[in-house]
């Protein structure tokens, strides 16, 4: 494929989640920032991708405009993973991870969307001869910080058919309230987002074991300290998950042997190419993958397609918020804890022009 043009579309979509909007992000969080990328080939095939952009949308767009897209427009791409690595190599002076890779993620995902459309198959079929038609999903709640409130949300998602619930709670009383509300047949996890000190982790992990948490995510800082995470898992017998803030297979090679679950984020890790490589490396080590996917642009669809193609990708993360609009109104949502993988060619993502026009941020 030869790339004729690229267009970046910046979106800001309000959402509600029943919380104060404080706790998960550096600032109050009320809008979904999206750095949407449209690549078009010489023969008119369009591919869509996005790079991670929450509270960093300007930086991701700048990286696309100034660093990445000058190497993409006009390029003839025959091998997408090889092209991805070429971009990484050419841009390594500007940062091996973080914003640079977020931008590359958008390009890589859009290229795979094009490749699958050219083959007239869903991306999962391009990646596997035997893709799964549906994926089990879990409800990923935001941080509420109130035991009664988080218990109420837990009861709601359990009533909707979810059998696994992820919290973002860091206080023991909130976690205890959810375990009680969920009941014995529902698995509970919590994402600490590195808020515990190591001393706090040593106090809290026995409690997590007592309550039977399925995993504890990013308990301490830094989140990619494989030795510390592995030691906590081994000592307390509670599965550890981490990886949503890591980029490329290179970083995951350290954590895959040490912890139960690694968590590549398609919009952060380097796109579909790196996500597939991480799933395969985890499978070779006998590990399952729990992809990170709290977003609603092309990365959502790409995550589903990768998971359908890789059986060790265990649970899809469905972020329990309500956007004012979905970029593609046909977004597949979980029903009774299962989410159907789109069977349209490519990712299956097609944005609504009216949504793009309404929520586009100019400049």
C-alpha positions as CSV (number, residue, x, y, z in Angstrom):
1,X,0.0,0.0,0.0
2,X,1.2,3.5,-0.7
3,X,-0.1,6.3,1.6
4,X,-1.4,9.3,-0.3
5,X,-2.6,11.5,2.6
6,X,-3.1,11.8,6.3
7,X,-5.6,13.8,8.3
8,X,-5.7,14.3,12.1
9,X,-9.0,14.9,13.7
10,X,-9.0,16.2,17.2
11,X,-12.2,15.4,19.2
12,X,-13.4,16.3,22.7
13,X,-16.5,14.3,23.8
14,X,-18.1,15.0,27.2
15,X,-18.9,12.0,29.4
16,X,-20.5,11.2,32.7
17,X,-19.6,8.5,35.2
18,X,-21.3,9.3,38.5
19,X,-18.1,10.3,40.2
20,X,-16.5,13.6,41.2
21,X,-14.2,13.3,38.1
22,X,-11.1,13.4,40.4
23,X,-8.8,10.6,41.1
24,X,-7.8,8.8,37.9
25,X,-6.3,11.7,35.9
26,X,-3.9,14.5,36.9
27,X,-6.8,17.0,36.5
28,X,-10.6,16.7,36.7
29,X,-11.7,14.4,33.9
30,X,-15.0,15.2,32.1
31,X,-14.2,14.9,28.4
32,X,-12.7,12.1,26.2
33,X,-9.9,13.6,24.2
34,X,-9.3,11.7,20.9
35,X,-6.4,12.1,18.4
36,X,-8.1,10.4,15.5
37,X,-6.0,9.6,12.4
38,X,-7.2,9.0,8.9
39,X,-4.8,7.5,6.4
40,X,-5.8,7.2,2.7
41,X,-4.0,5.1,0.1
42,X,-3.3,6.0,-3.5
43,X,-6.3,3.8,-4.5
44,X,-8.6,5.4,-2.0
45,X,-8.7,2.9,0.8
46,X,-9.1,4.6,4.2
47,X,-7.7,3.4,7.5
48,X,-8.4,4.7,10.9
49,X,-6.3,4.8,14.1
50,X,-5.8,6.8,17.2
51,X,-3.0,7.5,19.7
52,X,-3.5,7.7,23.4
53,X,-4.6,11.3,24.1
54,X,-6.3,11.8,27.5
55,X,-4.9,15.0,28.9
56,X,-2.1,14.8,26.3
57,X,-4.0,15.2,23.1
58,X,-2.0,18.2,22.0
59,X,1.3,16.4,22.5
60,X,0.2,13.3,20.6
61,X,-1.1,15.4,17.7
62,X,2.2,17.4,17.6
63,X,4.2,14.1,17.5
64,X,2.1,12.9,14.6
65,X,2.3,16.2,12.7
66,X,6.0,17.0,13.3
67,X,7.7,13.6,13.7
68,X,5.7,10.7,12.5
69,X,3.6,11.6,9.5
70,X,6.4,13.1,7.4
71,X,7.8,9.5,7.3
72,X,4.3,8.1,6.5
73,X,2.8,10.2,3.7
74,X,4.2,9.0,0.4
75,X,5.6,5.8,1.9
76,X,5.1,2.4,0.3
77,X,4.3,0.0,3.1
78,X,4.6,-3.8,2.4
79,X,5.3,-5.1,5.9
80,X,3.5,-3.2,8.7
81,X,5.5,-4.5,11.7
82,X,8.7,-3.8,9.8
83,X,7.5,-0.3,9.0
84,X,6.5,0.3,12.6
85,X,10.1,-0.7,13.7
86,X,11.5,1.6,11.0
87,X,9.5,4.5,12.5
88,X,10.7,3.7,16.0
89,X,14.3,3.5,14.8
90,X,14.1,6.8,12.9
91,X,12.5,8.6,15.8
92,X,14.4,7.0,18.7
93,X,16.2,10.3,19.5
94,X,12.8,11.9,20.2
95,X,11.9,9.3,22.8
96,X,11.7,5.5,22.8
97,X,8.4,5.4,24.7
98,X,5.6,7.7,25.6
99,X,4.2,10.3,23.2
100,X,6.3,9.2,20.3
101,X,5.0,5.6,20.5
102,X,1.4,6.9,21.1
103,X,1.7,8.6,17.7
104,X,3.2,5.6,16.0
105,X,0.3,3.5,17.5
106,X,-2.2,5.6,15.6
107,X,-0.3,5.0,12.3
108,X,0.2,1.3,12.9
109,X,-3.5,0.7,13.7
110,X,-4.6,2.7,10.6
111,X,-2.3,0.6,8.4
112,X,-3.7,-2.6,9.7
113,X,-7.2,-1.3,9.1
114,X,-6.2,-0.7,5.5
115,X,-4.6,-4.0,5.1
116,X,-7.6,-5.9,6.3
117,X,-9.9,-3.8,4.1
118,X,-7.7,-4.6,1.1
119,X,-8.1,-8.3,2.0
120,X,-11.8,-7.8,2.5
121,X,-11.7,-9.5,5.9
122,X,-12.0,-8.4,9.5
123,X,-8.6,-7.7,11.0
124,X,-9.0,-10.8,13.3
125,X,-9.2,-13.0,10.3
126,X,-6.1,-11.4,8.9
127,X,-4.3,-12.2,12.1
128,X,-5.7,-15.7,12.7
129,X,-7.2,-18.6,10.9
130,X,-9.6,-19.3,13.8
131,X,-10.6,-16.0,15.4
132,X,-13.1,-16.0,18.2
133,X,-16.5,-14.4,17.4
134,X,-17.0,-13.0,20.9
135,X,-14.9,-12.0,23.8
136,X,-15.7,-12.0,27.6
137,X,-15.7,-8.5,29.0
138,X,-15.4,-7.0,32.4
139,X,-16.8,-3.7,33.7
140,X,-14.1,-1.2,34.6
141,X,-15.5,1.3,37.1
142,X,-13.9,4.7,37.8
143,X,-12.8,5.7,41.2
144,X,-15.7,6.8,43.4
145,X,-13.9,6.9,46.8
146,X,-17.2,6.1,48.6
147,X,-18.0,2.6,49.8
148,X,-21.8,2.9,49.3
149,X,-21.5,4.5,45.9
150,X,-19.0,1.9,44.5
151,X,-21.1,-0.9,45.9
152,X,-24.2,0.4,44.1
153,X,-22.3,0.6,40.8
154,X,-21.0,-2.9,41.4
155,X,-24.5,-4.3,41.9
156,X,-25.7,-2.5,38.8
157,X,-23.0,-4.1,36.5
158,X,-23.4,-7.5,38.1
159,X,-27.1,-7.3,37.4
160,X,-26.2,-6.6,33.7
161,X,-24.4,-9.9,33.5
162,X,-20.7,-9.0,34.2
163,X,-18.9,-11.7,36.1
164,X,-15.7,-9.7,36.6
165,X,-15.6,-6.1,38.0
166,X,-12.5,-3.9,38.1
167,X,-12.3,-1.1,40.6
168,X,-9.9,1.9,40.7
169,X,-10.2,2.0,44.5
170,X,-7.2,2.3,46.8
171,X,-9.0,2.4,50.2
172,X,-9.7,-0.9,52.0
173,X,-13.3,0.0,53.0
174,X,-14.2,0.7,49.3
175,X,-12.7,-2.6,48.2
176,X,-14.4,-4.5,51.0
177,X,-17.8,-3.0,50.2
178,X,-17.5,-4.2,46.6
179,X,-16.5,-7.7,47.4
180,X,-19.5,-7.9,49.7
181,X,-21.8,-6.4,47.1
182,X,-20.5,-8.5,44.2
183,X,-21.2,-11.8,45.8
184,X,-19.2,-15.1,45.7
185,X,-19.6,-15.8,42.0
186,X,-18.2,-12.5,40.7
187,X,-14.4,-11.8,40.5
188,X,-13.2,-8.5,41.7
189,X,-10.0,-6.7,40.8
190,X,-8.6,-3.2,41.7
191,X,-6.3,-0.9,39.8
192,X,-4.3,1.1,42.3
193,X,-2.7,3.3,39.7
194,X,0.6,3.2,41.7
195,X,-1.0,5.0,44.7
196,X,0.3,2.6,47.4
197,X,3.8,3.0,48.8
198,X,5.7,-0.2,49.1
199,X,4.9,-0.2,52.8
200,X,1.2,0.2,52.1
201,X,1.3,-2.6,49.6
202,X,2.8,-4.9,52.2
203,X,-0.1,-4.0,54.5
204,X,-2.8,-4.2,51.8
205,X,-1.8,-7.3,49.9
206,X,-2.7,-9.7,52.7
207,X,-6.2,-8.1,52.7
208,X,-6.5,-8.6,48.9
209,X,-5.6,-12.2,49.4
210,X,-8.2,-12.6,52.2
211,X,-10.9,-11.1,49.9
212,X,-9.8,-13.3,47.0
213,X,-9.1,-10.5,44.4
214,X,-8.5,-11.8,41.0
215,X,-5.7,-9.4,40.5
216,X,-4.2,-6.2,41.9
217,X,-3.1,-3.8,39.2
218,X,-0.1,-1.4,39.4
219,X,0.1,-1.4,43.2
220,X,3.3,0.6,43.5
221,X,5.4,3.1,41.6
222,X,7.1,2.6,39.2
223,X,4.5,0.4,37.5
224,X,7.1,-1.5,35.4
225,X,9.4,-2.5,38.3
226,X,9.3,-6.2,37.4
227,X,11.3,-7.4,40.4
228,X,9.2,-5.6,43.0
229,X,5.9,-6.6,41.3
230,X,7.0,-10.2,41.0
231,X,8.2,-10.3,44.7
232,X,4.8,-9.0,45.8
233,X,2.9,-11.6,43.8
234,X,5.1,-14.4,45.0
235,X,5.0,-13.4,48.6
236,X,1.3,-12.8,48.9
237,X,-0.2,-15.2,46.3
238,X,-2.3,-12.5,44.6
239,X,-2.0,-12.1,40.9
240,X,-0.4,-8.8,39.8
241,X,-1.3,-7.0,36.5
242,X,0.7,-4.2,34.9
243,X,1.6,-2.8,31.5
244,X,-1.0,-0.2,30.6
245,X,1.8,2.5,30.7
246,X,4.5,0.4,29.0
247,X,5.4,0.7,25.3
248,X,6.6,-1.9,22.9
249,X,7.5,-5.6,23.4
250,X,10.9,-4.5,24.7
251,X,9.5,-3.3,28.0
252,X,7.1,-6.2,28.3
253,X,9.9,-8.7,28.1
254,X,10.8,-7.7,31.7
255,X,7.4,-8.1,33.3
256,X,6.0,-11.1,31.4
257,X,8.0,-13.7,33.3
258,X,7.4,-12.0,36.7
259,X,3.7,-11.3,36.9
260,X,0.4,-13.1,36.0
261,X,-1.1,-10.6,33.6
262,X,0.4,-8.1,31.3
263,X,-1.8,-5.3,29.9
264,X,-0.8,-3.8,26.5
265,X,-2.8,-0.8,25.5
266,X,-3.1,-0.6,21.7
267,X,-3.1,3.2,21.6
268,X,0.0,3.4,23.8
269,X,2.1,0.3,23.1
270,X,2.8,0.8,19.4
271,X,-0.4,-0.2,17.8
272,X,-1.7,-3.6,16.6
273,X,1.8,-4.8,15.6
274,X,3.2,-4.5,19.1
275,X,0.1,-5.7,20.8
276,X,0.1,-8.9,18.8
277,X,3.8,-9.4,19.5
278,X,3.2,-9.0,23.3
279,X,0.3,-11.5,23.2
280,X,2.5,-14.0,21.4
281,X,5.4,-13.5,23.9
282,X,3.0,-13.9,26.8
283,X,1.6,-17.1,25.3
284,X,5.1,-18.5,24.8
285,X,5.6,-17.9,28.6
286,X,2.3,-19.5,29.5
287,X,0.8,-16.2,30.5
288,X,-2.6,-14.6,29.7
289,X,-3.0,-11.0,28.6
290,X,-5.5,-8.5,30.0
291,X,-5.5,-5.6,27.4
292,X,-6.0,-2.1,28.6
293,X,-8.8,-0.4,26.6
294,X,-10.6,2.5,28.4
295,X,-11.3,4.3,25.1
296,X,-13.9,4.5,22.4
297,X,-12.1,5.3,19.2
298,X,-10.4,2.9,16.7
299,X,-8.3,1.5,19.5
300,X,-11.4,0.0,21.0
301,X,-12.1,-1.9,17.8
302,X,-8.5,-2.8,17.3
303,X,-8.3,-4.3,20.8
304,X,-11.3,-6.5,20.1
305,X,-9.8,-7.7,16.8
306,X,-6.4,-8.5,18.4
307,X,-8.1,-10.3,21.2
308,X,-10.3,-12.3,18.8
309,X,-7.1,-13.5,17.1
310,X,-5.1,-14.3,20.2
311,X,-6.8,-16.8,22.6
312,X,-4.6,-15.9,25.6
313,X,-6.1,-12.4,25.6
314,X,-8.5,-13.1,28.3
315,X,-10.9,-10.3,29.2
316,X,-11.9,-7.1,27.3
317,X,-12.0,-4.0,29.5
318,X,-15.2,-2.0,29.1
319,X,-14.9,1.4,30.7
320,X,-18.1,2.1,32.7
321,X,-18.8,5.7,31.6
322,X,-21.4,7.3,29.4
323,X,-20.0,9.4,26.5
324,X,-22.4,12.0,25.1
325,X,-21.9,10.3,21.8
326,X,-20.0,7.4,20.3
327,X,-17.7,8.2,17.3
328,X,-19.1,5.1,15.6
329,X,-22.7,4.6,16.8
330,X,-22.5,0.9,15.9
331,X,-19.9,0.3,18.6
332,X,-20.2,-3.2,19.9
333,X,-21.0,-3.2,23.6
334,X,-21.1,-6.1,26.1
335,X,-24.3,-8.0,26.6
336,X,-24.4,-10.4,29.5
337,X,-20.7,-10.1,29.9
338,X,-19.8,-10.9,26.3
339,X,-18.9,-8.6,23.4
340,X,-19.3,-9.6,19.8
341,X,-16.4,-8.9,17.5
342,X,-17.3,-6.8,14.4
343,X,-17.2,-8.8,11.2
344,X,-16.9,-5.9,8.8
345,X,-13.7,-5.6,6.8
346,X,-10.8,-3.9,8.7
347,X,-11.3,-2.9,12.3
348,X,-15.0,-2.6,11.8
349,X,-14.9,1.1,12.8
350,X,-16.6,3.7,10.7
351,X,-17.0,7.2,12.2
352,X,-20.2,9.1,12.0
353,X,-19.5,12.4,10.1
354,X,-22.1,14.2,12.2
355,X,-20.3,13.2,15.4
356,X,-17.0,14.3,13.9
357,X,-18.4,17.6,13.0
358,X,-20.1,18.2,16.4
359,X,-17.1,17.3,18.6
360,X,-14.2,18.4,16.4
361,X,-11.8,20.8,18.1
362,X,-10.2,23.2,15.5
363,X,-6.7,24.6,15.8
